Amino acid sequence: MDSRKAIFLTIFLISFLVSLPIIPTAATPNITAVFAFGDSTIDSGNNNHITTIFRGDHQPYGQDLPDHVSSGRFSNGKLATDYIAASLGLKQLLPAYLDPSLTDNDLLTGVSFGSAGTGLDPETVALSHALDMQTQLKYFEEALQRIEKKVGAEKARKIVKNALFLISVGSNDMMFNFYDIPVRALEYTIDNYQNLLLQKLESVIKSLYGAGARRIVVAGLPPIGCLPMQVTLGSIIPIFHMLQRVCVNQQNFDSQAYNNKLQTLTSRLQAQHHRAKVLYVDIYNPMMDMIMNPHKYGFEQTLQACCGTGLVEMGPLCNAIDLKCTDASKYVFWDAVHPTQAACRVIANLYSQNVLPHLVD
């Protein structure tokens, strides 16, 4: 075999291995289902069925999904929760609970209750008209009744006990109420506002525990100051970085402070509930690494999104008449707030490597 063929075969093999789906390792716990709660980072399309402008049920959203379906996911393709469910051998896509085509059989292996635009603060929900966390919990109770009716109370209890519960929420609270429309900044210090959010998050976690959840994973905040929307706003506000497209450092510092508090909260709840797993998952550092070292992941554009100008478009502003990049896999962000399918895959891979092993009993 000549050297050129050897090099080609080596590159082909590496590319093939990288493209393989995430496969659970021997240490992966026997997870029966995935139930997701929170905002657009895990909303598979629930907002398609409520009255809100925060919707991703139109092109070009979903352009890289099978059949190019605009499912309501705020991405060009899959979300991290889809990859996680697939890595566990449960299903290729985690469906939305409010999808009319959802069956009781679908519920047995998990569903997303997430709603784009939601938050922990009632003011956030009042602005977005998304499903608040209490409504999502009520839908879970409703789903549990459907599961019990389908398989019986004992099997339903085992499904819930061995299920993975994912919570991803909080970014909208900070963006909507403290940074971009700073209503809460007039009432609270950043420290006190974060404490308020974490109190409400603790209530959500305890409610899930009370419903039988024993494997609960809570995502921290991303580097909010590096989201294209925040970068754009920061570039036109004199006190930040006038006319410069750089991350808003103070917002990133705030995210780190919140995440430190969240880690303390999950550790305390873990200590209180020895028979449960209550874990923190780091989103901040993986996202920052993609932004600071894009070529490591195959990215070329970091602080500008694929859709439209890449500066402010999201939801209804990211639409079929907008220009978009030719290859979303080269971008960290799909729209001005949400990561691309490629970035979601990186996050899911790191989750499978760093979090799933800790869920083993």
SULBEL-V301908 format. One record per helix or strand. SS is the DSSP state (2 for helix, 1 for strand). FROM is the first residue (numbers start at 0). TO is the last residue. If there is no record, write none. Layout:
# SULBEL-V301908
SS:FROM:TO  SS:FROM:TO
This chain:
# SULBEL-V301908
2:2:18  1:33:37  2:45:48  2:65:67  2:79:86  1:95:95  2:103:106  1:109:111  2:121:127  2:132:150  2:152:160  1:163:167  2:170:179  2:183:185  2:189:209  1:214:218  2:223:225  2:227:235  2:248:271  1:276:280  2:283:291  2:293:295  1:300:300  1:306:306  2:314:316  1:323:323  2:327:329  1:330:330  1:332:332  1:338:338  2:340:353  2:355:358
